[in-house]
Amino acid sequence: MSSWIAQLVRLEPDTCGGRVFRTSAAYGSGPRLFGGLIAAQALAAAGATVDPVRRPHSLHGYFVSGGRIGVDIEFTVELVRDGRSFTNRRVTVRQQDVTIFEMLASFHVPEPTTDWQPVDTPRLAIDDATELTGLPEVWADHFETLVAPGSSMDWPMQPFWFRTRSAIEDDALLRACALTFISDIGLVSAARPPGPFVRPAGGAASLDHAIWFHREADPHRWHIYDAVAISHNNARGLARGSISDQDGTLVASVAQESLWRV
């Protein structure tokens, strides 16, 4: 049986030369689609047009309009460039002819190189973290999540530890999709304006999202996801984060700007 992420990013090809895909697999919070799922599916659509030897190395996406649960989703892939080392794809995601998400994704042939990263001590030690349980969101069924003691138990706040609850295939694209899926968790909260929490009267929402995949991740191991706010202006908050495994190996870097109208 295929893994949960393989099932979620399984897309049906249309009749346009293998560049248009469709799915009805969708869920989110209330009537809105979960952005991490849409980004993961868009990455899978791009990857379906790329030689598997080339691994995802970055993506940049824009949440153009709120997606709706219960409406089929269409992914159109544009072949931007196929170079000797890099492959670039543009993915447009639509529901009922309305664009809801745009992504540029890049894939890279692995190369021998220097392997370096700064050594950081995680803000939350895994031995000090406590399990987050009973979340109503469907995505939470796929991950074990550990948060700081005393944290709100209705949503994981940065930093938090995570790992998949069940096995995921040894496939670089699928594992990058799983990382993309969870990368949308907690960034809006991390980017909120400083000071006492005020519920946003005009709403809070993701505007854009970027990931750089530095090294392949083993989703069965514990990883810490830690993001902090670095700017807030014009009702936009920017959060920058990192995902590292339990040994401290930096797996990915993430950035997201959110709309905060308070």
ROMI-385097 format. One record per residue (C-alpha): residue number from 0; residue in three letters; x, y, z. Coordinates in nm, 2 decimals, decimal comma. Last residue first. Example, Ala and Ser with C-alpha at 12.3 -4.5 7.8 and 13.67 -1.06 7.14 Angstrom:
% ROMI-385097
   voro   lonu     east    north       up
      1    SER     1,37    -0,11     0,71
      0    ALA     1,23    -0,45     0,78
% end
This chain:
% ROMI-385097
   voro   lonu     east    north       up
    261    VAL    -0,51     4,38     1,29
    260    ARG    -0,45     4,29     0,93
    259    TRP    -0,18     4,03     0,92
    258    LEU    -0,09     3,90     0,57
    257    SER     0,19     3,65     0,57
    256    GLU     0,53     3,62     0,41
    255    GLN     0,70     3,28     0,42
    254    ALA     1,06     3,16     0,42
    253    VAL     1,20     2,81     0,46
    252    SER     1,54     2,65     0,48
    251    ALA     1,58     2,27     0,44
    250    VAL     1,77     1,97     0,57
    249    LEU     2,02     2,12     0,81
    248    THR     2,19     1,84     0,99
    247    GLY     2,17     1,89     1,37
    246    ASP     2,18     1,52     1,46
    245    GLN     1,80     1,53     1,54
    244    ASP     1,72     1,65     1,19
    243    SER     1,71     2,01     1,08
    242    ILE     1,43     2,23     0,93
    241    SER     1,50     2,60     0,92
    240    GLY     1,29     2,92     0,94
    239    ARG     1,23     3,27     0,81
    238    ALA     0,91     3,46     0,89
    237    LEU     0,80     3,77     0,72
    236    GLY     0,50     3,97     0,83
    235    ARG     0,29     4,19     0,60
    234    ALA     0,03     4,45     0,72
    233    ASN     0,24     4,73     0,56
    232    ASN     0,54     4,63     0,79
    231    HIS     0,66     4,34     0,99
    230    SER     1,01     4,19     0,96
    229    ILE     1,23     3,90     1,09
    228    ALA     0,98     3,67     1,25
    227    VAL     1,12     3,34     1,37
    226    ALA     1,10     2,99     1,24
    225    ASP     1,22     2,65     1,39
    224    TYR     1,12     2,31     1,26
    223    ILE     1,30     2,03     1,44
    222    HIS     1,33     1,69     1,28
    221    TRP     1,28     1,35     1,43
    220    ARG     1,36     1,05     1,20
    219    HIS     1,10     0,87     0,99
    218    PRO     1,09     1,16     0,74
    217    ASP     1,45     1,09     0,63
    216    ALA     1,54     1,42     0,47
    215    GLU     1,76     1,48     0,16
    214    ARG     1,99     1,77     0,19
    213    HIS     1,97     2,14     0,11
    212    PHE     1,61     2,17     0,00
    211    TRP     1,54     2,54    -0,03
    210    ILE     1,17     2,63     0,04
    209    ALA     0,97     2,94    -0,05
    208    HIS     0,62     3,05     0,04
    207    ASP     0,40     3,34    -0,06
    206    LEU     0,09     3,53     0,08
    205    SER    -0,01     3,31     0,37
    204    ALA    -0,32     3,44     0,56
    203    ALA    -0,42     3,63     0,86
    202    GLY    -0,77     3,78     0,88
    201    GLY    -0,91     4,14     0,87
    200    ALA    -1,00     4,15     1,24
    199    PRO    -0,67     3,98     1,32
    198    ARG    -0,70     3,83     1,68
    197    VAL    -0,47     4,04     1,89
    196    PHE    -0,17     3,86     2,06
    195    PRO     0,02     4,09     2,29
    194    GLY     0,33     4,25     2,13
    193    PRO     0,51     4,18     1,81
    192    PRO     0,31     4,14     1,48
    191    ARG     0,25     3,78     1,37
    190    ALA     0,51     3,61     1,15
    189    ALA     0,56     3,30     1,37
    188    SER     0,18     3,24     1,37
    187    VAL     0,17     3,25     0,99
    186    LEU     0,47     3,01     0,98
    185    GLY     0,32     2,75     1,21
    184    ILE     0,26     2,47     0,96
    183    ASP     0,33     2,54     0,59
    182    SER     0,65     2,34     0,60
    181    ILE     0,45     2,03     0,68
    180    PHE     0,34     1,96     0,32
    179    THR     0,67     2,08     0,17
    178    LEU     0,86     1,82     0,38
    177    ALA     0,62     1,55     0,26
    176    CYS     0,66     1,67    -0,10
    175    ALA     1,04     1,65    -0,06
    174    ARG     1,00     1,29     0,06
    173    LEU     0,79     1,21    -0,24
    172    LEU     1,04     1,36    -0,48
    171    ALA     1,34     1,19    -0,33
    170    ASP     1,18     0,84    -0,32
    169    ASP     1,25     0,59    -0,04
    168    GLU     0,88     0,54     0,02
    167    ILE     0,72     0,69     0,33
    166    ALA     0,65     0,47     0,64
    165    SER     0,39     0,58     0,90
    164    ARG     0,37     0,84     1,18
    163    THR     0,60     1,09     1,00
    162    ARG     0,83     1,29     1,22
    161    PHE     0,80     1,62     1,40
    160    TRP     0,97     1,85     1,65
    159    PHE     0,84     2,20     1,72
    158    PRO     0,98     2,56     1,73
    157    GLN     0,75     2,73     1,65
    156    MET     0,40     2,68     1,77
    155    PRO     0,20     2,36     1,70
    154    TRP    -0,18     2,42     1,72
    153    ASP    -0,45     2,35     1,98
    152    MET    -0,22     2,25     2,27
    151    SER    -0,09     2,60     2,35
    150    SER     0,26     2,57     2,47
    149    GLY     0,33     2,51     2,84
    148    PRO     0,61     2,25     2,77
    147    ALA     0,76     2,32     2,42
    146    VAL     0,62     2,12     2,14
    145    LEU     0,64     1,76     2,00
    144    THR     0,45     1,64     1,69
    143    GLU     0,39     1,29     1,56
    142    PHE     0,28     1,34     1,20
    141    HIS     0,02     1,20     0,95
    140    ASP    -0,29     1,24     1,16
    139    ALA    -0,20     1,61     1,22
    138    TRP    -0,28     1,68     0,85
    137    VAL    -0,65     1,61     0,92
    136    GLU    -0,69     1,90     1,16
    135    PRO    -0,87     1,83     1,48
    134    LEU    -0,56     1,81     1,70
    133    GLY    -0,59     1,55     1,98
    132    THR    -0,22     1,53     2,06
    131    LEU     0,09     1,75     2,10
    130    GLU     0,37     1,55     2,26
    129    THR     0,60     1,73     2,50
    128    ALA     0,95     1,87     2,44
    127    ASP     1,23     1,88     2,70
    126    ASP     1,41     1,57     2,56
    125    ILE     1,38     1,71     2,21
    124    ALA     1,57     2,02     2,31
    123    LEU     1,39     2,34     2,20
    122    ARG     1,61     2,63     2,09
    121    PRO     1,82     2,40     1,88
    120    THR     2,19     2,44     1,91
    119    ASP     2,34     2,56     1,58
    118    VAL     2,65     2,44     1,39
    117    PRO     2,68     2,64     1,06
    116    GLN     2,66     2,43     0,74
    115    TRP     2,91     2,27     0,51
    114    ASP     2,92     1,99     0,25
    113    THR     3,18     2,07    -0,01
    112    THR     3,08     1,93    -0,35
    111    PRO     3,00     1,62    -0,55
    110    GLU     2,70     1,70    -0,77
    109    PRO     2,33     1,58    -0,76
    108    VAL     2,14     1,68    -1,07
    107    HIS     1,92     1,98    -0,98
    106    PHE     1,55     2,05    -0,99
    105    SER     1,38     2,39    -0,97
    104    ALA     1,02     2,48    -0,89
    103    LEU     0,83     2,80    -0,97
    102    MET     0,48     2,80    -0,82
    101    GLU     0,15     2,97    -0,87
    100    PHE    -0,16     2,91    -0,66
     99    ILE    -0,54     2,99    -0,67
     98    THR    -0,60     3,06    -1,03
     97    VAL    -0,97     3,05    -1,12
     96    ASP    -1,07     2,83    -1,41
     95    GLN    -1,30     2,62    -1,19
     94    GLN    -1,02     2,56    -0,95
     93    ARG    -0,67     2,64    -1,07
     92    VAL    -0,30     2,57    -0,99
     91    THR    -0,04     2,71    -1,22
     90    VAL     0,30     2,53    -1,21
     89    ARG     0,62     2,67    -1,36
     88    ARG     0,91     2,43    -1,41
     87    ASN     1,29     2,47    -1,41
     86    THR     1,55     2,19    -1,47
     85    PHE     1,91     2,24    -1,36
     84    SER     2,24     2,06    -1,44
     83    ARG     2,26     2,03    -1,82
     82    GLY     1,96     2,26    -1,87
     81    ASP     1,59     2,18    -1,92
     80    ARG     1,41     2,52    -1,90
     79    VAL     1,06     2,66    -1,85
     78    LEU     0,85     2,35    -1,92
     77    GLU     0,50     2,48    -1,81
     76    VAL     0,30     2,26    -1,58
     75    THR    -0,08     2,30    -1,55
     74    PHE    -0,23     2,17    -1,22
     73    GLU    -0,61     2,14    -1,19
     72    ILE    -0,80     2,10    -0,86
     71    ASP    -1,15     1,96    -0,82
     70    VAL    -1,38     2,15    -0,59
     69    GLY    -1,48     1,99    -0,25
     68    ILE    -1,26     2,21    -0,04
     67    ARG    -1,20     2,56    -0,17
     66    GLY    -0,88     2,74    -0,25
     65    GLY    -0,81     3,09    -0,13
     64    SER    -0,66     3,31    -0,40
     63    VAL    -0,31     3,39    -0,52
     62    PHE    -0,11     3,19    -0,28
     61    TYR     0,23     3,25    -0,44
     60    GLY     0,50     2,98    -0,46
     59    HIS     0,88     2,96    -0,47
     58    LEU     1,04     2,62    -0,49
     57    SER     1,39     2,49    -0,44
     56    HIS     1,62     2,19    -0,48
     55    PRO     1,40     1,91    -0,60
     54    ARG     1,61     1,62    -0,73
     53    ARG     1,71     1,54    -1,08
     52    VAL     1,77     1,17    -1,14
     51    PRO     1,39     1,14    -1,15
     50    ASP     1,39     1,30    -1,50
     49    VAL     1,13     1,58    -1,48
     48    THR     0,77     1,61    -1,60
     47    ALA     0,62     1,43    -1,29
     46    GLY     0,83     1,65    -1,07
     45    ALA     0,63     1,96    -1,16
     44    ALA     0,31     1,79    -1,07
     43    ALA     0,46     1,66    -0,75
     42    LEU     0,57     2,01    -0,66
     41    ALA     0,22     2,14    -0,73
     40    GLN     0,08     1,86    -0,50
     39    ALA     0,31     1,96    -0,22
     38    ALA     0,22     2,33    -0,26
     37    ILE    -0,15     2,25    -0,25
     36    LEU    -0,11     2,03     0,06
     35    GLY     0,10     2,29     0,24
     34    GLY    -0,17     2,55     0,16
     33    PHE    -0,45     2,37     0,33
     32    LEU    -0,77     2,43     0,14
     31    ARG    -1,03     2,66     0,28
     30    PRO    -1,39     2,55     0,38
     29    GLY    -1,30     2,50     0,75
     28    SER    -0,93     2,43     0,79
     27    GLY    -0,79     2,22     0,51
     26    TYR    -0,87     1,92     0,29
     25    ALA    -0,81     1,81    -0,07
     24    ALA    -0,77     1,50    -0,28
     23    SER    -0,99     1,58    -0,59
     22    THR    -0,70     1,57    -0,83
     21    ARG    -0,60     1,69    -1,18
     20    PHE    -0,30     1,70    -1,40
     19    VAL    -0,19     1,90    -1,71
     18    ARG     0,15     1,86    -1,86
     17    GLY     0,14     1,50    -1,97
     16    GLY     0,09     1,58    -2,34
     15    CYS    -0,23     1,77    -2,29
     14    THR    -0,48     1,49    -2,23
     13    ASP    -0,50     1,51    -1,86
     12    PRO    -0,28     1,32    -1,61
     11    GLU    -0,44     1,21    -1,28
     10    LEU    -0,24     1,32    -0,98
      9    ARG    -0,12     1,11    -0,68
      8    VAL     0,00     1,38    -0,44
      7    LEU    -0,22     1,28    -0,15
      6    GLN    -0,18     0,91    -0,21
      5    ALA     0,20     0,93    -0,22
      4    ILE     0,19     1,14     0,10
      3    TRP    -0,02     0,88     0,29
      2    SER     0,21     0,60     0,18
      1    SER     0,13     0,35    -0,09
      0    MET     0,00     0,00     0,00
% end
